[in-house]
Amino acid sequence: MANFVLVAGARLGAWAWDDVVPHLRAAGHAAHPLTLSGLAEKRGRPAGLRTHVQDVVTEVERHAPDRVVLVGHSYAGVPVGQAAQLIGPRPARVVFLDAALPVDGESFAAGWPDGGAELTAAIEANGGSWPCARPEHFAGHGLTEEQTARIVAGATPHPGATLTEPATLTGPLADLPATYITCLAAGEPDEQAAALLAAGHWRSAELDTGHWPMFSRPGELARLLIDAAAP
């Protein structure tokens, strides 16, 4: 049995995994969807990137699971990648789901094509939070109107400091036992992930859908997560 700790990307909370969790549990695994500080039911809690890293570490320690599988979607790849280096013993697997990866000394925003200028400006204009996306942002990602409406309705503004604070790594990401899942409709992995995959450090998997597969393909995503958890 694997113990999945599931962390969704920016603006989302544990609720984003509602359609995936039943598939994991039906297959005999434990699933612990996590809301990061400042989001969803934890909205209003002050949070920086270190807070989100500690959120993940604390969740693992709270459940004290064996065979922990950390899953980080989108932005959450940044805190999950750091947390994976801090928990002991090493996780059985880290799954980066169409995710950003942490770069030592750099922020999530720094990975944007403009160096994060547009993202930083949006945070400043919104009182320190990254505002929620409009429905048209989700077009072309294999989502139904109902699924898009569900994401929009459940989203909360994202704490800006988590996006602009630099990451801290204690070792090479290549040393993590990791799988990278690419969502094909969202484009290719970034250069860092592509290099790790090309070098054979990590396993690779693909989903023929967009960037939010927990909504568009929950059953298929659950099967890939279960496959990734296998030794």
C-alpha positions as CSV (number, residue, x, y, z in Angstrom):
1,M,0.0,0.0,0.0
2,A,1.3,3.5,-0.9
3,N,0.5,6.6,1.0
4,F,-0.2,9.5,-1.4
5,V,0.2,13.1,-0.3
6,L,-1.5,15.1,-3.0
7,V,-0.7,18.8,-3.5
8,A,-2.5,20.8,-6.2
9,G,-1.1,23.8,-7.9
10,A,-1.6,27.6,-7.5
11,R,-5.0,28.8,-6.2
12,L,-6.3,25.3,-5.5
13,G,-6.8,23.3,-2.3
14,A,-7.3,19.7,-1.2
15,W,-10.7,19.8,-2.9
16,A,-9.1,19.6,-6.3
17,W,-8.3,15.9,-5.7
18,D,-11.9,14.9,-4.9
19,D,-12.4,12.9,-8.1
20,V,-8.9,11.2,-7.8
21,V,-9.0,10.1,-4.2
22,P,-11.8,7.5,-4.5
23,H,-9.8,5.7,-7.3
24,L,-6.7,5.6,-5.1
25,R,-8.5,4.3,-2.1
26,A,-10.5,1.8,-4.1
27,A,-7.2,0.3,-5.2
28,G,-6.1,-0.1,-1.6
29,H,-4.0,2.9,-1.1
30,A,-4.1,5.8,1.4
31,A,-4.7,9.3,0.0
32,H,-4.0,12.5,1.9
33,P,-5.0,15.6,-0.2
34,L,-3.3,18.7,1.3
35,T,-4.4,22.3,1.3
36,L,-1.4,24.7,1.5
37,S,-1.4,27.6,3.9
38,G,-3.3,30.7,2.6
39,L,-5.5,28.7,0.2
40,A,-9.1,27.3,0.2
41,E,-10.2,26.6,3.8
42,K,-6.8,28.0,5.0
43,R,-7.3,31.3,3.2
44,G,-6.0,34.2,5.3
45,R,-3.1,32.4,6.8
46,P,0.2,34.2,6.0
47,A,2.4,32.1,3.8
48,G,5.7,32.2,2.0
49,L,7.5,29.4,0.1
50,R,9.1,28.0,3.3
51,T,5.6,27.8,4.8
52,H,4.4,25.7,1.9
53,V,7.5,23.4,2.2
54,Q,6.8,23.0,5.9
55,D,3.1,22.3,5.2
56,V,4.2,19.2,3.1
57,V,6.8,18.0,5.6
58,T,4.2,18.4,8.4
59,E,1.6,16.4,6.5
60,V,4.0,13.5,6.0
61,E,5.1,13.6,9.7
62,R,1.5,13.8,10.9
63,H,0.4,10.7,9.0
64,A,3.9,9.0,9.5
65,P,3.3,6.9,6.4
66,D,5.5,4.2,5.0
67,R,5.9,4.2,1.2
68,V,5.0,7.9,1.0
69,V,4.4,9.1,-2.6
70,L,4.5,12.9,-2.8
71,V,2.5,14.4,-5.7
72,G,3.1,18.0,-6.7
73,H,1.0,19.5,-9.5
74,S,2.0,22.7,-11.3
75,Y,3.3,25.3,-8.8
76,A,3.3,22.7,-6.1
77,G,6.2,20.9,-7.7
78,V,8.3,23.7,-6.1
79,P,7.5,23.1,-2.5
80,V,7.1,19.3,-3.0
81,G,10.5,19.0,-4.5
82,Q,12.1,20.8,-1.6
83,A,10.1,18.9,1.0
84,A,11.1,15.6,-0.6
85,Q,14.7,16.3,0.4
86,L,13.8,17.1,4.0
87,I,11.7,14.1,5.0
88,G,13.3,10.9,6.1
89,P,13.5,8.2,5.1
90,R,13.4,9.1,1.5
91,P,10.0,9.0,-0.2
92,A,9.2,5.9,-2.2
93,R,8.4,8.2,-5.1
94,V,8.0,11.9,-6.0
95,V,5.5,12.6,-8.8
96,F,5.8,15.9,-10.6
97,L,2.5,16.4,-12.4
98,D,2.9,18.8,-15.2
99,A,4.9,20.7,-12.6
100,A,7.4,23.5,-12.1
101,L,10.6,22.3,-10.4
102,P,12.5,24.1,-7.7
103,V,15.8,25.7,-8.7
104,D,18.1,26.5,-5.8
105,G,18.2,30.2,-5.1
106,E,15.4,31.0,-7.6
107,S,11.7,31.7,-7.3
108,F,8.8,30.2,-9.1
109,A,8.3,33.6,-10.8
110,A,11.9,33.6,-12.0
111,G,11.1,30.7,-14.3
112,W,8.6,32.7,-16.3
113,P,9.6,33.9,-19.8
114,D,9.9,37.5,-18.7
115,G,11.7,36.7,-15.5
116,G,8.5,37.0,-13.5
117,A,7.9,40.7,-14.2
118,E,4.2,40.2,-15.2
119,L,3.5,37.9,-12.3
120,T,5.1,40.2,-9.8
121,A,3.1,43.1,-11.1
122,A,-0.1,41.2,-10.9
123,I,0.7,40.3,-7.2
124,E,1.5,43.9,-6.3
125,A,-1.7,45.1,-8.0
126,N,-3.8,42.6,-6.1
127,G,-2.6,43.4,-2.6
128,G,0.1,40.7,-2.3
129,S,-1.9,37.8,-3.9
130,W,-1.9,36.3,-7.4
131,P,-5.5,36.8,-8.5
132,C,-7.7,33.9,-9.7
133,A,-7.8,33.1,-13.4
134,R,-10.8,33.9,-15.6
135,P,-12.7,31.0,-17.3
136,E,-11.0,31.6,-20.6
137,H,-7.6,30.7,-19.0
138,F,-8.7,27.1,-19.0
139,A,-9.7,26.8,-22.7
140,G,-7.9,24.1,-24.7
141,H,-7.2,21.9,-21.7
142,G,-9.8,19.2,-22.2
143,L,-12.2,20.6,-19.6
144,T,-16.0,20.7,-19.8
145,E,-17.8,23.9,-19.0
146,E,-18.9,22.3,-15.7
147,Q,-15.3,21.4,-14.8
148,T,-14.1,24.8,-15.6
149,A,-16.8,26.4,-13.6
150,R,-15.9,24.1,-10.7
151,I,-12.3,25.2,-10.8
152,V,-13.2,28.9,-11.0
153,A,-15.7,28.7,-8.2
154,G,-13.3,26.9,-5.9
155,A,-10.1,28.8,-6.5
156,T,-8.7,31.4,-4.1
157,P,-6.1,34.1,-4.7
158,H,-2.6,32.6,-4.2
159,P,-0.2,34.1,-1.6
160,G,2.3,36.1,-3.6
161,A,5.3,35.5,-1.4
162,T,5.2,31.8,-2.2
163,L,5.8,32.7,-5.8
164,T,8.6,35.2,-5.3
165,E,10.7,33.7,-2.5
166,P,13.7,31.6,-3.7
167,A,13.8,27.9,-3.3
168,T,16.4,26.1,-1.2
169,L,17.7,22.7,-2.2
170,T,19.9,20.4,-0.1
171,G,21.0,18.3,-3.0
172,P,20.5,17.5,-6.7
173,L,16.9,16.9,-7.8
174,A,18.3,14.0,-9.9
175,D,18.8,12.1,-6.7
176,L,15.1,12.0,-6.0
177,P,13.2,8.8,-7.0
178,A,10.8,10.7,-9.3
179,T,8.3,10.4,-12.1
180,Y,7.4,13.3,-14.3
181,I,3.9,13.3,-15.8
182,T,3.5,15.5,-18.9
183,C,0.0,16.7,-19.9
184,L,0.4,16.7,-23.6
185,A,-2.2,19.5,-24.3
186,A,-0.3,21.8,-22.0
187,G,3.0,21.5,-23.9
188,E,6.4,20.0,-23.3
189,P,8.2,19.9,-19.9
190,D,10.5,22.8,-19.2
191,E,14.2,22.5,-19.9
192,Q,15.1,21.4,-16.4
193,A,12.6,18.5,-16.4
194,A,13.4,17.6,-20.0
195,A,17.1,17.3,-19.2
196,L,16.4,15.1,-16.1
197,L,14.2,12.8,-18.2
198,A,16.6,12.7,-21.1
199,A,19.5,11.7,-18.8
200,G,17.4,8.8,-17.5
201,H,17.3,10.1,-13.9
202,W,13.5,10.0,-13.7
203,R,10.7,8.0,-15.1
204,S,8.4,9.5,-17.6
205,A,4.6,9.3,-18.2
206,E,2.1,11.1,-20.3
207,L,-1.6,12.1,-20.2
208,D,-3.4,13.1,-23.3
209,T,-5.2,16.0,-21.7
210,G,-4.5,19.5,-20.4
211,H,-2.9,21.0,-17.3
212,W,-5.7,20.1,-14.8
213,P,-6.0,16.3,-15.2
214,M,-7.5,15.8,-11.7
215,F,-10.6,17.3,-13.2
216,S,-10.4,16.3,-16.9
217,R,-9.0,12.7,-16.5
218,P,-9.2,11.7,-12.8
219,G,-9.4,7.9,-13.4
220,E,-6.5,7.9,-15.8
221,L,-4.4,10.1,-13.5
222,A,-5.1,7.8,-10.6
223,R,-3.9,4.8,-12.6
224,L,-0.7,6.7,-13.5
225,L,-0.1,7.6,-9.9
226,I,-0.5,4.0,-8.8
227,D,1.9,2.8,-11.6
228,A,4.4,5.5,-10.4
229,A,4.2,4.1,-6.8
230,A,5.2,0.7,-7.9
231,P,8.8,-0.2,-7.0
